[in-house]
C-alpha cells in the first residue's frame, strides 16, 4: 500500500465514524483531473479532501479545483500524515455550525 493510500484509509475511517457521505471520484480517462481525492457531504455541507503523503504538494490543477470549491461556498482541505486531525476538526466545525 502506498503512503498516500494509507492517508486515504485513515481519512475514510474518520469519515465513516462520523457518518459522512463520501465518494472517491475516478480520475484519468473517465473522470475529471484535479478533483479532490474524496468528495463529501456532511449535515448539508459540501467539502473536498485532497490526500497527500509526506511533503507532496498539490498540483496547480488540484489547487484550482480546491479554490473553486471554496468559491462556491464549500470547504476544501489538504491532509497528510502530519495533519490528519484536520479532518476531525473540520467535522467538528460543521457539526457546531
LUMSE-941912 format. One record per residue: x, y, z of N, C-alpha, C in turn; residue in three letters; residue number from 1. Coordinates in nm, 2 decimals. Each point is the difference from the previous one (the first is absolute). Layout:
N
{n.east:X n.north:Y n.up:Z ca.east:X ca.north:Y ca.up:Z c.east:X c.north:Y c.up:Z domar:ALA guke:NUM}
...
END
This chain:
97
{n.east:0.09 n.north:-0.12 n.up:0.00 ca.east:-0.09 ca.north:0.12 ca.up:0.00 c.east:0.09 c.north:0.12 c.up:0.00 domar:UNK guke:1}
{n.east:-0.03 n.north:0.10 n.up:-0.09 ca.east:0.08 ca.north:0.12 ca.up:-0.01 c.east:-0.03 c.north:0.09 c.up:0.13 domar:UNK guke:2}
{n.east:0.10 n.north:0.09 n.up:0.03 ca.east:-0.02 ca.north:0.09 ca.up:0.11 c.east:-0.13 c.north:0.09 c.up:-0.02 domar:UNK guke:3}
{n.east:-0.03 n.north:0.04 n.up:-0.12 ca.east:-0.12 ca.north:0.08 ca.up:-0.02 c.east:-0.12 c.north:-0.09 c.up:0.02 domar:UNK guke:4}
{n.east:0.00 n.north:-0.12 n.up:-0.03 ca.east:-0.12 ca.north:-0.09 ca.up:0.02 c.east:-0.02 c.north:-0.02 c.up:0.15 domar:UNK guke:5}
{n.east:0.11 n.north:0.00 n.up:0.08 ca.east:-0.02 ca.north:-0.01 ca.up:0.14 c.east:-0.07 c.north:0.13 c.up:0.06 domar:UNK guke:6}
{n.east:0.04 n.north:0.11 n.up:-0.05 ca.east:-0.07 ca.north:0.13 ca.up:0.04 c.east:-0.15 c.north:-0.01 c.up:-0.04 domar:UNK guke:7}
{n.east:-0.03 n.north:-0.04 n.up:-0.12 ca.east:-0.14 ca.north:-0.01 ca.up:-0.04 c.east:-0.08 c.north:-0.10 c.up:0.09 domar:UNK guke:8}
{n.east:0.07 n.north:-0.11 n.up:0.03 ca.east:-0.07 ca.north:-0.10 ca.up:0.09 c.east:-0.03 c.north:0.06 c.up:0.14 domar:UNK guke:9}
{n.east:0.09 n.north:0.08 n.up:0.05 ca.east:-0.02 ca.north:0.06 ca.up:0.13 c.east:-0.11 c.north:0.11 c.up:-0.01 domar:UNK guke:10}
{n.east:-0.01 n.north:0.07 n.up:-0.11 ca.east:-0.10 ca.north:0.10 ca.up:-0.02 c.east:-0.14 c.north:-0.07 c.up:-0.01 domar:UNK guke:11}
{n.east:0.00 n.north:-0.10 n.up:-0.08 ca.east:-0.13 ca.north:-0.08 ca.up:-0.02 c.east:-0.05 c.north:-0.05 c.up:0.14 domar:UNK guke:12}
{n.east:0.09 n.north:-0.05 n.up:0.08 ca.east:-0.04 ca.north:-0.05 ca.up:0.13 c.east:-0.06 c.north:0.11 c.up:0.09 domar:UNK guke:13}
{n.east:0.05 n.north:0.12 n.up:0.00 ca.east:-0.05 ca.north:0.11 ca.up:0.07 c.east:-0.14 c.north:0.04 c.up:-0.06 domar:UNK guke:14}
{n.east:-0.01 n.north:0.00 n.up:-0.13 ca.east:-0.13 ca.north:0.04 ca.up:-0.06 c.east:-0.11 c.north:-0.10 c.up:0.04 domar:UNK guke:15}
{n.east:0.04 n.north:-0.13 n.up:-0.01 ca.east:-0.10 ca.north:-0.10 ca.up:0.04 c.east:-0.05 c.north:0.01 c.up:0.14 domar:UNK guke:16}
{n.east:0.10 n.north:0.03 n.up:0.09 ca.east:-0.03 ca.north:0.01 ca.up:0.14 c.east:-0.10 c.north:0.11 c.up:0.03 domar:UNK guke:17}
{n.east:0.00 n.north:0.10 n.up:-0.09 ca.east:-0.09 ca.north:0.12 ca.up:0.02 c.east:-0.12 c.north:-0.01 c.up:-0.09 domar:UNK guke:18}
{n.east:-0.02 n.north:-0.10 n.up:-0.08 ca.east:-0.12 ca.north:-0.02 ca.up:-0.08 c.east:0.00 c.north:0.10 c.up:-0.12 domar:UNK guke:19}
{n.east:0.12 n.north:0.03 n.up:-0.05 ca.east:0.01 ca.north:0.09 ca.up:-0.11 c.east:-0.02 c.north:-0.07 c.up:-0.13 domar:UNK guke:20}
{n.east:-0.08 n.north:0.06 n.up:-0.09 ca.east:-0.02 ca.north:-0.06 ca.up:-0.14 c.east:0.13 c.north:0.04 c.up:-0.07 domar:UNK guke:21}
{n.east:0.06 n.north:-0.09 n.up:-0.07 ca.east:0.12 ca.north:0.03 ca.up:-0.08 c.east:0.01 c.north:-0.09 c.up:-0.12 domar:UNK guke:22}
{n.east:0.07 n.north:0.05 n.up:-0.10 ca.east:0.03 ca.north:-0.07 ca.up:-0.12 c.east:0.14 c.north:0.03 c.up:-0.05 domar:UNK guke:23}
{n.east:0.07 n.north:-0.10 n.up:-0.06 ca.east:0.13 ca.north:0.02 ca.up:-0.05 c.east:-0.01 c.north:0.00 c.up:-0.16 domar:UNK guke:24}
{n.east:-0.01 n.north:0.12 n.up:-0.06 ca.east:-0.02 ca.north:0.00 ca.up:-0.14 c.east:0.11 c.north:-0.06 c.up:-0.08 domar:UNK guke:25}
{n.east:-0.03 n.north:-0.06 n.up:-0.12 ca.east:0.10 ca.north:-0.05 ca.up:-0.09 c.east:0.07 c.north:0.11 c.up:-0.07 domar:UNK guke:26}
{n.east:0.13 n.north:-0.01 n.up:-0.02 ca.east:0.07 ca.north:0.10 ca.up:-0.07 c.east:0.06 c.north:-0.07 c.up:-0.13 domar:UNK guke:27}
{n.east:0.06 n.north:0.08 n.up:-0.08 ca.east:0.06 ca.north:-0.05 ca.up:-0.12 c.east:-0.10 c.north:0.01 c.up:-0.11 domar:UNK guke:28}
{n.east:0.00 n.north:-0.11 n.up:-0.09 ca.east:-0.07 ca.north:0.00 ca.up:-0.12 c.east:-0.15 c.north:0.02 c.up:0.02 domar:UNK guke:29}
{n.east:-0.06 n.north:-0.05 n.up:0.11 ca.east:-0.15 ca.north:0.01 ca.up:0.01 c.east:-0.04 c.north:0.11 c.up:0.10 domar:UNK guke:30}
{n.east:0.09 n.north:0.05 n.up:0.08 ca.east:-0.04 ca.north:0.10 ca.up:0.10 c.east:0.07 c.north:0.13 c.up:-0.03 domar:UNK guke:31}
{n.east:-0.03 n.north:0.10 n.up:0.08 ca.east:0.06 ca.north:0.13 ca.up:-0.01 c.east:0.13 c.north:0.01 c.up:0.08 domar:UNK guke:32}
{n.east:0.11 n.north:0.04 n.up:-0.06 ca.east:0.13 ca.north:0.01 ca.up:0.07 c.east:-0.01 c.north:0.12 c.up:0.09 domar:UNK guke:33}
{n.east:0.08 n.north:-0.01 n.up:0.11 ca.east:0.01 ca.north:0.10 ca.up:0.10 c.east:-0.11 c.north:0.01 c.up:0.10 domar:UNK guke:34}
{n.east:-0.10 n.north:-0.09 n.up:-0.01 ca.east:-0.10 ca.north:0.00 ca.up:0.10 c.east:0.05 c.north:-0.06 c.up:0.13 domar:UNK guke:35}
{n.east:-0.04 n.north:0.05 n.up:0.12 ca.east:0.05 ca.north:-0.06 ca.up:0.12 c.east:-0.02 c.north:-0.15 c.up:0.01 domar:UNK guke:36}
{n.east:0.09 n.north:-0.06 n.up:0.08 ca.east:0.00 ca.north:-0.15 ca.up:0.01 c.east:-0.14 c.north:-0.05 c.up:0.06 domar:UNK guke:37}
{n.east:-0.05 n.north:0.08 n.up:0.10 ca.east:-0.12 ca.north:-0.04 ca.up:0.06 c.east:-0.10 c.north:0.12 c.up:0.00 domar:UNK guke:38}
{n.east:-0.12 n.north:-0.02 n.up:-0.05 ca.east:-0.10 ca.north:0.10 ca.up:0.00 c.east:-0.11 c.north:-0.04 c.up:0.11 domar:UNK guke:39}
{n.east:-0.04 n.north:0.10 n.up:0.08 ca.east:-0.08 ca.north:-0.04 ca.up:0.12 c.east:-0.12 c.north:0.10 c.up:0.01 domar:UNK guke:40}
{n.east:-0.10 n.north:-0.05 n.up:0.07 ca.east:-0.11 ca.north:0.08 ca.up:0.05 c.east:-0.03 c.north:-0.04 c.up:0.14 domar:UNK guke:41}
{n.east:-0.01 n.north:0.09 n.up:0.09 ca.east:-0.03 ca.north:-0.02 ca.up:0.14 c.east:-0.09 c.north:0.11 c.up:0.05 domar:UNK guke:42}
{n.east:-0.12 n.north:-0.04 n.up:0.05 ca.east:-0.09 ca.north:0.09 ca.up:0.05 c.east:-0.03 c.north:0.12 c.up:-0.09 domar:UNK guke:43}
{n.east:0.00 n.north:-0.03 n.up:-0.13 ca.east:-0.04 ca.north:0.10 ca.up:-0.10 c.east:0.12 c.north:0.08 c.up:-0.05 domar:UNK guke:44}
{n.east:0.12 n.north:-0.03 n.up:0.05 ca.east:0.12 ca.north:0.08 ca.up:-0.04 c.east:0.08 c.north:-0.09 c.up:-0.10 domar:UNK guke:45}
{n.east:0.05 n.north:0.06 n.up:-0.10 ca.east:0.07 ca.north:-0.07 ca.up:-0.11 c.east:0.15 c.north:0.04 c.up:0.03 domar:UNK guke:46}
{n.east:0.09 n.north:-0.11 n.up:-0.01 ca.east:0.14 ca.north:0.03 ca.up:0.01 c.east:0.08 c.north:-0.11 c.up:-0.08 domar:UNK guke:47}
{n.east:0.12 n.north:0.04 n.up:-0.03 ca.east:0.09 ca.north:-0.09 ca.up:-0.07 c.east:0.13 c.north:-0.01 c.up:0.08 domar:UNK guke:48}
{n.east:0.06 n.north:-0.12 n.up:-0.01 ca.east:0.12 ca.north:-0.03 ca.up:0.08 c.east:0.10 c.north:-0.05 c.up:-0.10 domar:UNK guke:49}
{n.east:0.11 n.north:0.07 n.up:-0.01 ca.east:0.11 ca.north:-0.05 ca.up:-0.08 c.east:0.11 c.north:-0.06 c.up:0.09 domar:UNK guke:50}
{n.east:0.03 n.north:-0.13 n.up:-0.03 ca.east:0.09 ca.north:-0.07 ca.up:0.09 c.east:0.14 c.north:0.00 c.up:-0.06 domar:UNK guke:51}
{n.east:0.10 n.north:0.02 n.up:0.08 ca.east:0.14 ca.north:0.00 ca.up:-0.04 c.east:0.08 c.north:-0.08 c.up:0.10 domar:UNK guke:52}
{n.east:0.11 n.north:-0.05 n.up:-0.05 ca.east:0.10 ca.north:-0.07 ca.up:0.09 c.east:0.12 c.north:0.08 c.up:0.02 domar:UNK guke:53}
{n.east:0.05 n.north:0.00 n.up:0.12 ca.east:0.13 ca.north:0.07 ca.up:0.02 c.east:-0.01 c.north:0.15 c.up:-0.03 domar:UNK guke:54}
{n.east:0.10 n.north:0.04 n.up:-0.08 ca.east:0.01 ca.north:0.15 ca.up:-0.04 c.east:-0.06 c.north:0.02 c.up:-0.13 domar:UNK guke:55}
{n.east:-0.07 n.north:-0.09 n.up:-0.06 ca.east:-0.06 ca.north:0.02 ca.up:-0.13 c.east:-0.10 c.north:0.12 c.up:0.01 domar:UNK guke:56}
{n.east:-0.01 n.north:0.07 n.up:-0.11 ca.east:-0.09 ca.north:0.12 ca.up:0.00 c.east:-0.10 c.north:-0.01 c.up:-0.12 domar:UNK guke:57}
{n.east:-0.10 n.north:0.08 n.up:0.01 ca.east:-0.10 ca.north:0.00 ca.up:-0.11 c.east:0.06 c.north:0.05 c.up:-0.13 domar:UNK guke:58}
{n.east:-0.06 n.north:-0.05 n.up:-0.11 ca.east:0.04 ca.north:0.05 ca.up:-0.13 c.east:-0.08 c.north:0.13 c.up:-0.02 domar:UNK guke:59}
{n.east:0.03 n.north:0.07 n.up:-0.10 ca.east:-0.07 ca.north:0.12 ca.up:-0.03 c.east:-0.15 c.north:-0.03 c.up:-0.03 domar:UNK guke:60}
{n.east:-0.02 n.north:-0.11 n.up:-0.07 ca.east:-0.14 ca.north:-0.04 ca.up:-0.04 c.east:-0.08 c.north:-0.04 c.up:0.13 domar:UNK guke:61}
{n.east:0.07 n.north:-0.07 n.up:0.09 ca.east:-0.07 ca.north:-0.04 ca.up:0.12 c.east:-0.03 c.north:0.13 c.up:0.09 domar:UNK guke:62}
{n.east:0.09 n.north:0.09 n.up:0.00 ca.east:-0.02 ca.north:0.12 ca.up:0.08 c.east:-0.11 c.north:0.09 c.up:-0.06 domar:UNK guke:63}
{n.east:-0.01 n.north:0.00 n.up:-0.13 ca.east:-0.10 ca.north:0.07 ca.up:-0.07 c.east:-0.14 c.north:-0.06 c.up:0.04 domar:UNK guke:64}
{n.east:-0.01 n.north:-0.13 n.up:0.00 ca.east:-0.13 ca.north:-0.06 ca.up:0.04 c.east:-0.03 c.north:0.03 c.up:0.14 domar:UNK guke:65}
{n.east:0.09 n.north:-0.01 n.up:0.09 ca.east:-0.02 ca.north:0.03 ca.up:0.14 c.east:-0.05 c.north:0.15 c.up:0.02 domar:UNK guke:66}
{n.east:0.06 n.north:0.09 n.up:-0.08 ca.east:-0.05 ca.north:0.14 ca.up:0.01 c.east:-0.14 c.north:0.02 c.up:-0.06 domar:UNK guke:67}
{n.east:-0.03 n.north:-0.08 n.up:-0.10 ca.east:-0.14 ca.north:0.01 ca.up:-0.06 c.east:-0.10 c.north:-0.05 c.up:0.10 domar:UNK guke:68}
{n.east:0.03 n.north:-0.11 n.up:0.08 ca.east:-0.09 ca.north:-0.05 ca.up:0.10 c.east:-0.02 c.north:0.11 c.up:0.10 domar:UNK guke:69}
{n.east:0.11 n.north:0.06 n.up:0.05 ca.east:-0.01 ca.north:0.11 ca.up:0.10 c.east:-0.08 c.north:0.11 c.up:-0.05 domar:UNK guke:70}
{n.east:0.02 n.north:0.04 n.up:-0.13 ca.east:-0.07 ca.north:0.12 ca.up:-0.06 c.east:-0.15 c.north:-0.03 c.up:-0.01 domar:UNK guke:71}
{n.east:-0.04 n.north:-0.13 n.up:-0.01 ca.east:-0.14 ca.north:-0.04 ca.up:-0.01 c.east:-0.06 c.north:-0.02 c.up:0.13 domar:UNK guke:72}
{n.east:0.07 n.north:0.03 n.up:0.11 ca.east:-0.06 ca.north:-0.01 ca.up:0.13 c.east:0.03 c.north:-0.13 c.up:0.08 domar:UNK guke:73}
{n.east:0.08 n.north:-0.09 n.up:-0.07 ca.east:0.04 ca.north:-0.12 ca.up:0.07 c.east:0.13 c.north:0.01 c.up:0.08 domar:UNK guke:74}
{n.east:0.04 n.north:-0.10 n.up:0.06 ca.east:0.12 ca.north:-0.01 ca.up:0.07 c.east:0.10 c.north:-0.09 c.up:-0.08 domar:UNK guke:75}
{n.east:0.13 n.north:0.02 n.up:0.01 ca.east:0.10 ca.north:-0.08 ca.up:-0.06 c.east:0.12 c.north:0.00 c.up:0.08 domar:UNK guke:76}
{n.east:0.06 n.north:-0.12 n.up:0.03 ca.east:0.12 ca.north:-0.01 ca.up:0.08 c.east:0.09 c.north:-0.10 c.up:-0.07 domar:UNK guke:77}
{n.east:0.13 n.north:0.02 n.up:0.04 ca.east:0.11 ca.north:-0.09 ca.up:-0.05 c.east:0.05 c.north:-0.07 c.up:0.13 domar:UNK guke:78}
{n.east:0.00 n.north:-0.13 n.up:0.00 ca.east:0.05 ca.north:-0.07 ca.up:0.12 c.east:0.12 c.north:-0.09 c.up:-0.03 domar:UNK guke:79}
{n.east:0.08 n.north:-0.02 n.up:0.10 ca.east:0.11 ca.north:-0.10 ca.up:-0.01 c.east:0.01 c.north:-0.07 c.up:0.13 domar:UNK guke:80}
{n.east:0.11 n.north:-0.08 n.up:0.02 ca.east:0.01 ca.north:-0.07 ca.up:0.13 c.east:0.01 c.north:0.10 c.up:0.12 domar:UNK guke:81}
{n.east:0.06 n.north:0.11 n.up:-0.02 ca.east:0.02 ca.north:0.10 ca.up:0.11 c.east:-0.12 c.north:0.08 c.up:0.04 domar:UNK guke:82}
{n.east:-0.10 n.north:0.01 n.up:-0.09 ca.east:-0.12 ca.north:0.08 ca.up:0.04 c.east:-0.13 c.north:-0.07 c.up:-0.02 domar:UNK guke:83}
{n.east:0.00 n.north:-0.13 n.up:0.01 ca.east:-0.12 ca.north:-0.08 ca.up:-0.02 c.east:-0.11 c.north:0.04 c.up:0.10 domar:UNK guke:84}
{n.east:0.04 n.north:0.06 n.up:0.11 ca.east:-0.10 ca.north:0.04 ca.up:0.10 c.east:-0.08 c.north:0.12 c.up:-0.05 domar:UNK guke:85}
{n.east:0.04 n.north:0.07 n.up:-0.11 ca.east:-0.07 ca.north:0.11 ca.up:-0.06 c.east:-0.14 c.north:-0.05 c.up:-0.06 domar:UNK guke:86}
{n.east:-0.01 n.north:-0.13 n.up:-0.03 ca.east:-0.13 ca.north:-0.05 ca.up:-0.05 c.east:-0.10 c.north:0.00 c.up:0.12 domar:UNK guke:87}
{n.east:0.05 n.north:-0.05 n.up:0.12 ca.east:-0.09 ca.north:0.00 ca.up:0.12 c.east:-0.03 c.north:0.14 c.up:0.04 domar:UNK guke:88}
{n.east:0.09 n.north:0.10 n.up:-0.02 ca.east:-0.02 ca.north:0.14 ca.up:0.04 c.east:-0.11 c.north:0.05 c.up:-0.10 domar:UNK guke:89}
{n.east:0.01 n.north:-0.02 n.up:-0.13 ca.east:-0.09 ca.north:0.05 ca.up:-0.09 c.east:-0.14 c.north:-0.06 c.up:0.03 domar:UNK guke:90}
{n.east:-0.01 n.north:-0.13 n.up:0.03 ca.east:-0.13 ca.north:-0.06 ca.up:0.03 c.east:-0.06 c.north:0.06 c.up:0.13 domar:UNK guke:91}
{n.east:0.08 n.north:0.03 n.up:0.09 ca.east:-0.04 ca.north:0.07 ca.up:0.13 c.east:-0.06 c.north:0.14 c.up:-0.03 domar:UNK guke:92}
{n.east:0.07 n.north:0.07 n.up:-0.09 ca.east:-0.05 ca.north:0.14 ca.up:-0.04 c.east:-0.13 c.north:-0.01 c.up:-0.07 domar:UNK guke:93}
{n.east:-0.02 n.north:-0.10 n.up:-0.09 ca.east:-0.12 ca.north:-0.01 ca.up:-0.07 c.east:-0.11 c.north:-0.05 c.up:0.10 domar:UNK guke:94}
{n.east:0.03 n.north:-0.09 n.up:0.09 ca.east:-0.10 ca.north:-0.05 ca.up:0.10 c.east:-0.05 c.north:0.11 c.up:0.09 domar:UNK guke:95}
{n.east:0.08 n.north:0.10 n.up:0.02 ca.east:-0.04 ca.north:0.11 ca.up:0.09 c.east:-0.04 c.north:0.13 c.up:-0.07 domar:UNK guke:96}
{n.east:-0.01 n.north:-0.01 n.up:-0.13 ca.east:-0.04 ca.north:0.12 ca.up:-0.08 c.east:-0.15 c.north:0.03 c.up:0.01 domar:UNK guke:97}
END
